[in-house]
Amino acid sequence: MASIKLNLVLCSVIFSVLVCVNTQSVHRRFEYKYSFKPPYLAQKDGSVPFWEYGGNAIASGESVRLAPSLRSQKGAIWTKTPINFDWWEVDVMFKVTGRGRIGADGLAFWYTTQRGDYTGEVFGSSDRWNGLAVIFDSFDNDNKHNNPYIMAIVNDGTKVFDHKSDGSTQLLSGCLRDFRNKPFPTRARIEYYLNTLTVYFHNGMTNNEADYELCFRAENVQLPRGGHFGLSAATGGLADDHDVIHLLTTSLHQQQQPGGQQMSADEQQKLSQEYQEYQKKLEQQKEEYRKEHPDEVRDKEGEMDDWFESDGQRELRQIFQGQMQIHDVLRDLNKKVDEVIGKQMNSLSMLTAVYGHTQGQPIQPGAAPPAQIPSLPIGRHDWDALVANNQIMINTIAELKGFIIEVSRKSDSLLASGGQAGAAAGGINPQFLTEMRDSVLQVKQTVNGVAQRLVAQPAAQASCPDVSCVSFTSLLLVVAAQLSLMFVYSLYKERKEAQAKKFF
């Protein structure tokens, strides 16, 4: 039996050599010094082998919590030594969870020439880095409703990350993906090979490890050699738990397979003859084994039973295949929707830039584009406020219209009732006119008496008899001061609310 297995192995090796002649492959090697994974991720003293962490990061046997769900927390973990290979692939499994509908701030993967800070300004790491940053941003700073977002930014050590625009003016490429509060851990596979950066994303909706989808691919990416790997996270006014379960690093090397040169006809014929001889020997040994062990050989009827399936098995297989087809269609639909959203975002950016140029100075030939894309003339909140104000105006006008109609109706009814009463009495009632004349005379006498008393008193006492008067100018100054204090207090309150909403 052992000789049969040995012959099978030799035949497979010869066949693979014949098929893979003159081909080039990628040699993959797992780098344990640049990786960590559970169990026993951290040692008893809390350290992670070949890694260093700091800030608010906490390492346990199952994961590394870079930033807990508290306000203004920052933490990071970095490799102790730089890598000694040019091309690599990193698989990161992480979980971002929180009780809020919106999270903050996010998590970042780093490949930089120097290790960053543990409490830096850019997602827990240092600004002005030299290398690559793949950022998983979960907070919408620019209020464009395009988060959570995955983006890659390459920096040469001189650029400052633009927090206000969420790095939209600096990103190399990116995709819109939701990685918060998933039933399974989310994963990202970052591959850098032959100056091509490729990022695949696992959305955490299934526990299938192969259920990756392409996030973005960028070519002609020049990264410095001998960098450090790192992970960092930060929270602001809102907070999430940022847990990294594992980081697995694989080095990629170009390798020419043995026999890469063109084989001659004699060598190919020789290998074919050897393969046929091994096939004959294998058949002979199979026959000998069947003769020596007749009880262990299955009969043909038993073998035929495995070739057919029952009705229940067929139904289960069809249901499973239908579910897999539905899953594939939904995945393709998700990709198409992401492409459409990306095209819409690009079109919106172009329209925004065109609007900004038309409002300002025209672009000169050969001039560089502006550093920051101008915002649209009206935002979503402005549009909502405008619609609300219009609705209030419409309701007020309707109320005024109803009030005017009601007054007109009552006036008409009074006039009609007065005319009917006068017609019934044969004219205007004389007693009613006498009472009106007496009332008017009484009011006139009262007014004349008040006027005479005012004239009889001195001018000073007539203007302000018993109290100290305030001039009109002083009254205006007091009102202006009060309004100024109210305006300053409102500005101070808005500033405090903005600071409480977001910290960097």
Order of alpha helices (4+ residues) and beta strands (2+ residues): alpha-beta-beta-beta-beta-beta-beta-beta-beta-beta-beta-beta-beta-beta-beta-beta-alpha-alpha-alpha-alpha-alpha-alpha-alpha
